[in-house]
Amino acid sequence: MAICGIDEAGRGPLAGPVVAAAVILPAKGRPRGLDDSKQLTAEAREELALKIRAVGIVAIGVASVEEIDTLNILRASHLAMRRAFDGLSQKPVAALVDGNMAPDLPCAIEWVIDGDVIVPLISAASIIAKVERDRMMGELCGQYPGYAFAKHKGYGTPEHQDALKRLGPCAIHRRSFKPVQLAMEMRLAG
């Protein structure tokens, strides 16, 4: 009777998809050091992700920029979570989901505020989602030069804001997000 942890990465950025992970870990032999992915270095996340994948059942779900702009970021995050859950090779009887809302899933659901900090299964999902999204943003950096996506992962850093002003939005910018809308308006007005 498996239980999975579910979390997402990428709700806040101005560009790129939102990525969710669903993870089932064995009761014994779990990797040590599981924590909120934001509290770990990139190297520690990468190392833990390999260990999680070695002992666990892992699935990834993605919601595209188009889905984010159409549905809104919350619904797109839930869509990515559902896709991750549906991708698990073993169907859990329950899901522990980070946050204060959860997607509709065909099992018992418990949402846990700060779950990525206090529940190891959710921490594992947080790590997997962050590593996967960071990898995707690194690949997208090559397709959209000038924005430094590999560096800031699409978050609204000063460097990213400057690139938006200079270059305007590219195909992976979330047009429903206010800073991107403002950059589009500035390009049209200028």
Backbone torsions as a table, in degrees:
resi	resn	phi	psi	omega
1	MET	NA	93.3	-174.2
2	ALA	-83.5	149.3	171.8
3	ILE	-122.5	138.5	178.5
4	CYS	-112.8	155.4	169.4
5	GLY	-104.5	142.7	-179.7
6	ILE	-133.0	135.4	173.7
7	ASP	-152.3	167.4	-179.9
8	GLU	-127.0	164.5	172.7
9	ALA	-134.1	137.6	173.1
10	GLY	101.7	27.8	175.4
11	ARG	-74.8	-34.1	-172.8
12	GLY	-87.7	-22.4	-176.1
13	PRO	-62.8	160.6	177.7
14	LEU	-87.6	-10.0	-176.0
15	ALA	-144.8	155.3	174.4
16	GLY	90.1	169.8	-177.8
17	PRO	-75.9	168.1	166.4
18	VAL	-100.8	135.3	-173.2
19	VAL	-122.3	132.4	177.6
20	ALA	-119.7	156.0	174.8
21	ALA	-132.5	145.1	171.4
22	ALA	-119.6	131.6	-174.1
23	VAL	-134.6	133.1	170.2
24	ILE	-114.4	127.5	178.3
25	LEU	-117.4	150.9	175.4
26	PRO	-67.2	156.6	179.3
27	ALA	-64.7	-33.5	178.8
28	LYS	-119.6	151.2	177.5
29	GLY	84.6	20.4	176.8
30	ARG	-72.6	147.8	177.5
31	PRO	-61.1	144.0	175.6
32	ARG	-83.4	152.0	175.2
33	GLY	90.6	11.2	178.3
34	LEU	-63.7	131.8	-177.4
35	ASP	-156.9	173.1	173.8
36	ASP	-54.8	129.1	-176.0
37	SER	-57.6	-30.4	-178.9
38	LYS	-70.5	-17.0	-179.7
39	GLN	-91.2	-5.1	-176.5
40	LEU	-107.1	152.1	173.3
41	THR	-71.4	162.0	177.9
42	ALA	-58.6	-39.7	-179.7
43	GLU	-65.0	-43.1	179.6
44	ALA	-65.1	-39.8	177.4
45	ARG	-61.1	-46.5	-179.4
46	GLU	-59.6	-45.3	-179.6
47	GLU	-63.7	-45.9	179.1
48	LEU	-65.3	-37.5	179.2
49	ALA	-60.1	-40.7	177.6
50	LEU	-63.5	-41.9	-180.0
51	LYS	-67.5	-39.6	178.6
52	ILE	-62.3	-46.7	-179.3
53	ARG	-65.1	-30.5	-178.4
54	ALA	-69.1	-31.6	-175.7
55	VAL	-113.6	-14.8	-173.0
56	GLY	-110.5	177.9	171.7
57	ILE	-106.9	123.8	-171.6
58	VAL	-129.1	138.7	172.9
59	ALA	-139.7	146.7	-179.3
60	ILE	-113.4	143.0	172.5
61	GLY	-130.1	140.9	-177.1
62	VAL	-128.3	140.3	168.3
63	ALA	-118.2	130.2	-173.8
64	SER	-75.1	167.9	175.4
65	VAL	-58.4	-40.9	179.1
66	GLU	-61.6	-41.2	178.1
67	GLU	-67.6	-37.7	176.6
68	ILE	-61.1	-47.1	-178.0
69	ASP	-68.4	-29.9	-179.3
70	THR	-82.7	-45.2	-172.2
71	LEU	-90.9	-33.8	-170.8
72	ASN	102.5	162.7	-171.3
73	ILE	-67.2	-36.1	179.5
74	LEU	-64.3	-50.1	-179.6
75	ARG	-64.7	-37.4	177.8
76	ALA	-65.8	-38.4	176.6
77	SER	-61.9	-43.2	178.7
78	HIS	-65.8	-36.4	176.5
79	LEU	-62.9	-44.6	178.2
80	ALA	-62.7	-39.6	178.2
81	MET	-63.6	-42.5	179.5
82	ARG	-64.1	-40.9	178.1
83	ARG	-63.2	-40.2	177.5
84	ALA	-63.1	-47.9	178.5
85	PHE	-57.2	-46.9	-178.6
86	ASP	-64.0	-23.6	-178.7
87	GLY	-82.8	-8.6	180.0
88	LEU	-65.6	136.7	179.9
89	SER	-75.8	-19.4	174.5
90	GLN	-120.3	130.1	-177.6
91	LYS	-86.1	119.5	-179.6
92	PRO	-75.3	157.8	176.3
93	VAL	-87.9	-15.4	-179.9
94	ALA	-153.0	155.1	177.5
95	ALA	-129.7	134.6	172.9
96	LEU	-104.5	119.3	-172.1
97	VAL	-117.7	132.7	178.2
98	ASP	-69.6	137.8	174.1
99	GLY	114.8	-166.4	-178.5
100	ASN	-113.1	9.8	174.1
101	MET	-147.3	156.0	-179.8
102	ALA	-138.7	153.6	175.1
103	PRO	-69.7	163.3	174.3
104	ASP	-74.8	121.9	-179.3
105	LEU	-129.6	154.1	-179.2
106	PRO	-83.2	47.9	178.0
107	CYS	-160.5	175.9	174.2
108	ALA	-65.3	141.1	-177.2
109	ILE	-129.0	135.7	171.0
110	GLU	-130.7	121.9	174.8
111	TRP	-94.3	145.1	-174.0
112	VAL	-131.4	114.0	176.2
113	ILE	-66.3	132.2	-174.5
114	ASP	60.3	29.2	180.0
115	GLY	-61.0	-29.9	179.9
116	ASP	-67.4	-16.4	177.7
117	VAL	-94.9	-36.5	-168.9
118	ILE	-108.9	-13.4	-178.5
119	VAL	-118.0	112.6	-176.2
120	PRO	-54.3	-37.4	178.4
121	LEU	-62.8	-40.3	178.5
122	ILE	-72.1	-37.7	175.8
123	SER	-57.4	-43.9	179.7
124	ALA	-61.4	-43.1	178.1
125	ALA	-64.6	-39.6	178.1
126	SER	-59.4	-45.1	-179.3
127	ILE	-64.3	-47.9	-179.1
128	ILE	-61.6	-45.3	-179.3
129	ALA	-62.1	-43.3	-178.1
130	LYS	-66.8	-44.1	179.5
131	VAL	-62.6	-43.1	-179.5
132	GLU	-65.8	-44.9	-179.8
133	ARG	-65.6	-41.3	177.8
134	ASP	-60.5	-40.4	177.6
135	ARG	-61.4	-45.5	179.2
136	MET	-59.8	-43.5	-178.2
137	MET	-67.4	-32.6	174.5
138	GLY	-63.5	-40.9	177.0
139	GLU	-66.7	-41.2	-179.9
140	LEU	-67.4	-25.5	177.7
141	CYS	-59.7	-40.0	178.5
142	GLY	-67.7	-31.2	-179.8
143	GLN	-79.6	-26.1	-177.3
144	TYR	-128.1	74.2	-177.6
145	PRO	-65.4	153.9	177.2
146	GLY	100.9	-17.6	-177.6
147	TYR	-98.8	-14.9	-179.9
148	ALA	60.7	39.9	-179.2
149	PHE	-58.5	-32.4	179.7
150	ALA	-64.4	-27.6	-177.4
151	LYS	-83.1	-51.6	-173.5
152	HIS	-105.0	-3.5	175.3
153	LYS	60.9	21.1	177.9
154	GLY	93.4	-4.1	178.1
155	TYR	-69.7	159.4	-173.5
156	GLY	-81.0	51.8	178.2
157	THR	-67.9	162.8	176.0
158	PRO	-56.1	-40.4	178.6
159	GLU	-60.7	-42.9	179.3
160	HIS	-67.2	-42.9	178.8
161	GLN	-59.9	-41.1	177.9
162	ASP	-62.8	-42.8	178.9
163	ALA	-64.1	-39.3	177.4
164	LEU	-60.7	-43.2	179.4
165	LYS	-66.3	-40.5	-176.1
166	ARG	-74.7	-44.7	-171.9
167	LEU	-104.6	-17.4	-172.7
168	GLY	78.0	171.8	-179.7
169	PRO	-69.3	148.7	173.8
170	CYS	-106.8	-175.0	-173.8
171	ALA	-63.0	-22.6	-178.0
172	ILE	-100.7	9.5	174.5
173	HIS	-80.3	142.7	-179.8
174	ARG	-83.4	101.5	-174.7
175	ARG	-68.3	-15.9	177.8
176	SER	-83.0	-5.6	179.4
177	PHE	-90.8	134.3	-172.2
178	LYS	-53.7	-48.0	179.9
179	PRO	-59.8	-33.2	177.8
180	VAL	-72.3	-41.2	176.4
181	GLN	-59.1	-43.7	179.2
182	LEU	-63.7	-40.2	177.5
183	ALA	-64.2	-38.0	177.7
184	MET	-65.0	-43.6	179.8
185	GLU	-63.4	-40.7	179.2
186	MET	-64.0	-39.6	179.3
187	ARG	-66.0	-39.4	-180.0
188	LEU	-69.2	-38.0	-178.1
189	ALA	-75.4	-28.5	-174.2
190	GLY	-84.1	NA	NA
